[in-house]
Amino acid sequence: MNAKKVLACKTHEVASGQQKIVKLGHLPVGIFNVGGEYHAMLNVCPHRGAALCEGPQCGTTQDTAHYEFIYGQRDDLVRCAWHGWEFEIKTGEFLVDRSIKAKTYPVSVEGEDLYVHL
């Protein structure tokens, strides 16, 4: 794979549990920090073309035997602001149907520089 390595931002610009939208050439890309690991996703929802990465970074509730809420997958998901579709940030997979995916890109870090491989 001969991906083009493009400087996206500095690592300190993306706090844990947060995202930053950058323009890489003509591509809008969301840079996410999931527990200190960085991921990149095209800022286009495969459902209806919304700005996917501008939705909240979130998780899900898990089933329990009691009447309580346990939060899982904390900050592992991005929820599209238009229709609420949730995608795993690391893989781009839609939670309801794994065959539907948002476009993701490999990321590398060199010192403070965060690169996306297009």
N, CA and C of each residue as an Amber inpcrd file, in Angstrom:
protein
   354
   0.8450000  -1.1740000   0.0000000   0.0000000   0.0000000   0.0000000
   0.8890000   1.2350000   0.0000000   0.7200000   2.0900000  -0.9690000
   1.4780000   3.3280000  -1.0700000   0.6090000   4.5010000  -0.6680000
   0.2790000   4.5700000   0.6030000  -0.5620000   5.6580000   1.0960000
   0.2560000   6.9370000   1.2040000  -0.3960000   8.0360000   0.9630000
   0.2240000   9.3500000   1.1000000   0.1150000   9.7750000   2.5630000
   1.2540000  10.0590000   3.2020000   1.2900000  10.4800000   4.6090000
   1.1210000  11.9930000   4.6650000   0.0680000  12.4400000   5.3730000
  -0.2620000  13.8600000   5.4460000  -0.3150000  14.3010000   6.9110000
   0.3870000  15.3830000   7.2320000   0.3360000  15.9310000   8.5790000
  -1.0720000  16.4650000   8.8410000  -1.7130000  15.9610000   9.8960000
  -3.0900000  16.3640000  10.2090000  -3.1310000  17.4270000  11.3080000
  -2.3690000  17.2180000  12.3870000  -2.3730000  18.1400000  13.5200000
  -1.3200000  17.6930000  14.5140000  -1.2630000  18.3720000  15.6350000
  -0.4020000  17.9910000  16.7600000  -1.2180000  17.1390000  17.7230000
  -0.5760000  16.1920000  18.3700000  -1.2960000  15.2880000  19.2670000
  -2.0000000  16.0430000  20.3960000  -1.3990000  17.1070000  20.9250000
  -2.0090000  17.8300000  22.0410000  -3.2820000  18.5760000  21.6280000
  -3.5690000  18.6470000  20.3370000  -4.7850000  19.3190000  19.8590000
  -6.0190000  18.4240000  19.9580000  -5.8140000  17.1310000  20.2730000
  -6.9310000  16.1780000  20.3320000  -6.9000000  15.4880000  21.6970000
  -7.6520000  16.0200000  22.6420000  -7.6960000  15.4570000  23.9970000
  -8.4200000  14.1090000  23.9820000  -8.1430000  13.2820000  24.9750000
  -8.7960000  11.9800000  25.0900000 -10.3100000  12.1620000  25.1550000
 -11.0340000  11.3900000  24.3580000 -12.4890000  11.4830000  24.3100000
 -12.9870000  12.6190000  23.4440000 -12.0970000  13.2280000  22.6900000
 -12.4570000  14.3680000  21.8470000 -12.0630000  14.0890000  20.3970000
 -12.5600000  14.9330000  19.5050000 -12.1930000  14.8320000  18.1080000
 -11.8650000  16.2090000  17.5530000 -11.1440000  16.2000000  16.4540000
 -10.7970000  17.4360000  15.7540000 -11.0590000  17.1830000  14.2760000
 -11.7400000  18.1110000  13.6280000 -12.0110000  18.0060000  12.1990000
 -10.9300000  18.7920000  11.4680000 -10.2840000  18.1480000  10.4970000
  -9.2470000  18.7960000   9.6980000  -9.5720000  18.6040000   8.2200000
  -9.0090000  19.4390000   7.4010000  -9.1570000  19.3190000   5.9480000
  -7.8120000  18.8460000   5.4070000  -7.7840000  17.6770000   4.7870000
  -6.5630000  17.1240000   4.2030000  -6.7580000  17.1250000   2.6940000
  -6.2200000  18.1650000   2.0540000  -6.5140000  18.3690000   0.6420000
  -7.9840000  18.7200000   0.5250000  -8.7270000  17.9330000  -0.2360000
 -10.1730000  18.1560000  -0.3710000 -11.0040000  17.2890000   0.5710000
 -10.3430000  16.4740000   1.4010000 -11.0590000  15.5400000   2.2780000
 -11.2570000  16.0910000   3.6920000 -12.5080000  16.1340000   4.1850000
 -12.7350000  16.4600000   5.5880000 -12.5500000  15.1880000   6.4210000
 -11.6640000  15.2490000   7.4060000 -11.3230000  14.0640000   8.1930000
 -11.4460000  14.3860000   9.6760000 -12.0510000  13.4640000  10.4200000
 -12.1240000  13.5780000  11.8680000 -10.9770000  12.8120000  12.4970000
 -10.2520000  13.4720000  13.3950000  -9.1740000  12.8330000  14.1480000
  -9.7100000  12.6040000  15.5570000  -9.6500000  11.3720000  16.0330000
 -10.2030000  11.0000000  17.3370000  -9.1020000  10.4980000  18.2600000
  -9.2630000  10.7930000  19.5510000  -8.3930000  10.2580000  20.5790000
  -9.2420000   9.3380000  21.4400000  -8.9700000   8.0340000  21.3280000
  -9.7010000   7.0280000  22.1000000  -8.7150000   6.4330000  23.1030000
  -8.7370000   6.9720000  24.3230000  -7.8540000   6.4660000  25.3770000
  -6.3780000   6.5660000  25.0460000  -5.9860000   7.6160000  24.3540000
  -4.5790000   7.8080000  23.9990000  -4.1830000   7.2280000  22.6520000
  -5.0970000   6.5370000  21.9940000  -4.8550000   6.0250000  20.6440000
  -5.5790000   6.9360000  19.6560000  -4.8940000   7.2640000  18.5650000
  -5.4620000   8.1810000  17.5800000  -6.0070000   7.4130000  16.3810000
  -7.1430000   7.8980000  15.8720000  -7.8130000   7.2800000  14.7300000
  -8.3290000   8.3750000  13.8170000  -8.4590000   8.0480000  12.5300000
  -8.9500000   9.0180000  11.5550000 -10.1130000   8.4130000  10.7800000
 -11.1260000   9.2560000  10.5090000 -12.3270000   8.8120000   9.8120000
 -12.7870000   9.9290000   8.8730000 -13.1980000   9.5370000   7.6740000
 -13.7680000  10.5090000   6.7420000 -15.0010000  11.1250000   7.3830000
 -15.1100000  12.4340000   7.3010000 -16.2180000  13.1490000   7.9410000
 -17.4700000  13.1170000   7.0570000 -17.8410000  11.9200000   6.6310000
 -19.0320000  11.7270000   5.7980000 -19.7290000  10.4550000   6.2650000
 -20.9670000  10.5830000   6.6950000 -21.7380000   9.4220000   7.1260000
 -22.1800000   8.6250000   5.8990000 -21.9590000   7.3040000   5.8840000
 -22.3740000   6.4940000   4.7370000 -23.8890000   6.3840000   4.5800000
 -24.6490000   6.7940000   5.5990000 -26.1040000   6.7150000   5.5320000
 -26.6800000   7.7980000   4.6190000 -26.4280000   9.0720000   4.9480000
 -27.0120000  10.1750000   4.1860000 -26.0310000  11.3140000   3.9140000
 -24.7290000  11.0650000   4.1390000 -23.7260000  12.0660000   3.7990000
 -23.5380000  13.1770000   4.8090000 -24.0600000  13.0170000   6.0170000
 -23.9130000  14.0490000   7.0540000 -22.4560000  14.1580000   7.4940000
 -22.1500000  15.2190000   8.2130000 -20.8180000  15.4210000   8.7930000
 -20.6940000  14.5190000  10.0280000 -20.3860000  13.2550000   9.7950000
 -20.3810000  12.2190000  10.8280000 -19.5040000  12.5660000  12.0230000
 -18.3000000  13.0320000  11.7780000 -17.3230000  13.2500000  12.8500000
 -17.6400000  14.4570000  13.7190000 -18.6420000  15.2180000  13.3560000
 -19.0640000  16.3440000  14.1790000 -20.0810000  15.9170000  15.2320000
 -20.5320000  14.6640000  15.1610000 -21.4290000  14.1310000  16.1810000
 -20.6450000  13.8140000  17.4360000 -21.3340000  13.4670000  18.5270000
 -20.6390000  13.2200000  19.7930000 -19.8440000  11.9180000  19.7820000
 -18.6990000  11.9480000  20.4540000 -17.9330000  10.7370000  20.7130000
 -18.5610000  10.1300000  21.9580000 -18.9710000   8.8670000  21.8990000
 -19.7980000   8.3110000  22.9640000 -19.5310000   6.8260000  23.1540000
 -20.3950000   6.1770000  23.8860000 -20.3520000   4.7400000  24.1180000
 -21.7760000   4.2100000  24.1220000 -21.9770000   3.0610000  24.7350000
 -23.3050000   2.4580000  24.7870000 -23.6180000   2.0080000  26.2020000
 -24.8740000   1.7160000  26.4480000 -25.2300000   1.0700000  27.7070000
 -25.2080000  -0.4340000  27.4680000 -24.9480000  -1.1810000  28.5370000
 -24.8720000  -2.6340000  28.4390000 -26.0260000  -3.2680000  29.2000000
 -26.3810000  -4.4810000  28.7870000 -27.4260000  -5.2280000  29.4860000
 -26.9600000  -5.6050000  30.8840000 -27.8670000  -5.5110000  31.8380000
 -27.5740000  -5.9320000  33.2060000 -28.7560000  -6.7320000  33.7310000
 -28.5160000  -7.4770000  34.7920000 -29.5750000  -8.2720000  35.4130000
 -30.4200000  -7.4170000  36.3640000 -29.9400000  -6.2470000  36.7020000
 -30.6330000  -5.3690000  37.6440000 -31.0480000  -4.0890000  36.9310000
 -31.7670000  -3.2640000  37.6290000 -32.1970000  -1.9890000  37.0760000
 -31.1100000  -0.9440000  37.2810000 -30.0900000  -1.0280000  36.4520000
 -28.9760000  -0.0930000  36.5400000 -28.4160000   0.1340000  35.1430000
 -27.6960000   1.2050000  35.0030000 -27.0370000   1.4930000  33.7440000
 -25.5390000   1.2900000  33.9090000 -24.9790000   0.5020000  33.0270000
 -23.5280000   0.3510000  32.9570000 -23.1140000   0.8240000  31.5780000
 -22.2110000   1.7690000  31.5770000 -21.7680000   2.3770000  30.3290000
 -20.5930000   1.5850000  29.7850000 -20.6670000   1.1780000  28.5130000
 -19.5960000   0.4190000  27.8860000 -19.0860000   1.1060000  26.6370000
 -17.9840000   0.6530000  26.1420000 -17.3590000   1.2010000  24.9400000
 -17.1890000   2.7190000  25.0410000 -16.8340000   3.1940000  26.2070000
 -16.7040000   4.6380000  26.4440000 -15.7780000   5.2850000  25.4270000
 -16.2940000   6.2800000  24.7350000 -15.5670000   7.0680000  23.7310000
 -15.1310000   6.2600000  22.5090000 -15.6170000   5.0290000  22.3610000
 -15.2470000   4.1810000  21.2100000 -16.1130000   4.4380000  19.9890000
 -17.1950000   5.2040000  20.1450000 -18.1630000   5.3810000  19.0670000
 -18.3070000   6.8510000  18.7140000 -18.7260000   7.0860000  17.4770000
 -19.1710000   8.4180000  17.0830000 -20.6130000   8.2670000  16.6140000
 -21.4740000   9.1900000  17.0720000 -22.8950000   9.1380000  16.7360000
 -23.2110000  10.2670000  15.7610000 -23.7260000   9.8980000  14.6000000
 -24.0790000  10.8890000  13.5910000 -25.1780000  11.8060000  14.1460000
 -24.9550000  13.0960000  14.0210000 -25.9030000  14.0710000  14.5660000
 -27.2160000  14.1070000  13.7910000 -27.2310000  13.6650000  12.5440000
 -28.4580000  13.7230000  11.7480000 -29.4700000  12.6610000  12.1520000
 -29.0550000  11.3890000  12.1930000 -30.0120000  10.3080000  12.4250000
 -29.6140000   9.3530000  13.5460000 -28.5160000   9.6600000  14.2520000
 -28.1330000   8.8660000  15.4090000 -27.4290000   7.5600000  15.1160000
 -27.0420000   7.3150000  13.8700000 -26.3250000   6.0800000  13.5660000
 -24.9840000   6.1090000  14.2900000 -24.6060000   4.9910000  14.9090000
 -23.3700000   4.9130000  15.6840000 -22.3550000   4.0140000  14.9890000
 -21.1310000   4.5270000  14.9050000 -20.0440000   3.8310000  14.2330000
 -18.8650000   3.6720000  15.1830000 -18.2100000   2.4960000  15.1330000
 -16.9980000   2.2960000  15.9120000 -15.8860000   3.1270000  15.2770000
 -15.2260000   3.9110000  16.0750000 -14.1910000   4.8050000  15.5650000
 -13.0090000   4.0200000  15.0030000 -12.5960000   2.9530000  15.6550000
 -11.4140000   2.1970000  15.2220000 -11.6260000   1.4900000  13.8870000
 -12.8200000   0.9680000  13.6550000 -13.0670000   0.1540000  12.4560000
 -13.9630000   0.8320000  11.4330000 -14.7440000   1.8170000  11.8690000
 -15.7260000   2.4670000  10.9990000 -17.0180000   1.6970000  10.8690000
 -17.1500000   0.5530000  11.5620000 -18.3330000  -0.2970000  11.4240000
 -19.5590000   0.3040000  12.1160000 -20.6920000   0.2300000  11.4270000
 -21.9990000   0.6260000  11.9630000 -22.4250000  -0.4430000  12.9620000
 -22.8520000  -0.0510000  14.1580000 -23.1760000  -1.0190000  15.2080000
 -24.3050000  -1.9640000  14.8500000 -25.2770000  -1.5050000  14.0990000
 -26.4550000  -2.3190000  13.7950000 -26.2040000  -3.2910000  12.6490000
 -25.4040000  -2.8990000  11.6800000 -25.1230000  -3.7290000  10.5000000
 -23.6490000  -3.5740000  10.1440000 -22.8390000  -4.5450000  10.5360000
 -21.3780000  -4.4730000  10.3740000 -20.9230000  -4.4070000   8.9150000
 -21.8410000  -4.6590000   7.9780000 -21.4610000  -4.5640000   6.5560000
 -21.4230000  -3.1040000   6.0860000 -22.0010000  -2.1970000   6.8580000
 -21.9750000  -0.7660000   6.5390000 -20.8300000  -0.1350000   7.3180000
 -19.9550000   0.5660000   6.5940000 -18.7790000   1.1450000   7.2490000
 -18.5460000   2.5780000   6.8180000 -18.1110000   3.3760000   7.7770000
 -17.5850000   4.7030000   7.4770000 -16.1220000   4.5070000   7.0780000
 -15.6190000   5.3540000   6.2190000 -14.2360000   5.2530000   5.7450000
 -13.2720000   5.6680000   6.8560000 -12.3000000   4.8090000   7.1570000
 -11.2650000   5.1220000   8.1390000  -9.9070000   5.1260000   7.4490000
  -8.9390000   5.7600000   8.1030000  -7.5810000   5.8520000   7.5710000
  -6.5840000   5.4780000   8.6590000  -5.4650000   4.8560000   8.2680000
  -4.4080000   4.6020000   9.2440000  -3.8060000   5.9220000   9.7370000
  -3.3140000   5.9000000  10.9620000  -2.7180000   7.0780000  11.5890000
  -1.3630000   6.6780000  12.1630000  -0.4130000   7.5890000  12.1000000
   0.8670000   7.3840000  12.7760000   1.2360000   8.6560000  13.5250000
   2.0290000   8.4760000  14.5770000   2.4680000   9.5950000  15.4000000
   3.9830000   9.6170000  15.3900000   4.5380000  10.7890000  15.1150000
   5.9830000  11.0000000  15.1640000   6.2360000  12.2040000  16.0540000
   6.6810000  11.9450000  17.2710000   6.8380000  13.0240000  18.2380000
   5.4700000  13.5940000  18.5680000   5.2690000  14.8780000  18.3150000
   3.9820000  15.5480000  18.5400000   3.1190000  15.5860000  17.2780000
   3.6740000  15.1500000  16.1590000   2.9740000  15.2330000  14.8700000
   2.1140000  13.9990000  14.6280000   0.8740000  14.2430000  14.2310000
  -0.0590000  13.1720000  13.9330000  -0.3030000  13.1490000  12.4250000
  -0.0130000  12.0230000  11.8020000  -0.1410000  11.8660000  10.3610000
  -1.2800000  10.9280000  10.0130000  -1.9860000  11.2500000   8.9410000
  -3.0220000  10.3710000   8.3950000  -2.4800000   9.8490000   7.0660000
  -2.6770000   8.5530000   6.8390000  -2.1940000   7.8900000   5.6190000
  -3.3850000   7.7120000   4.6780000  -3.4150000   8.5500000   3.6530000
  -4.5300000   8.5460000   2.6940000  -4.2740000   7.6060000   1.5380000
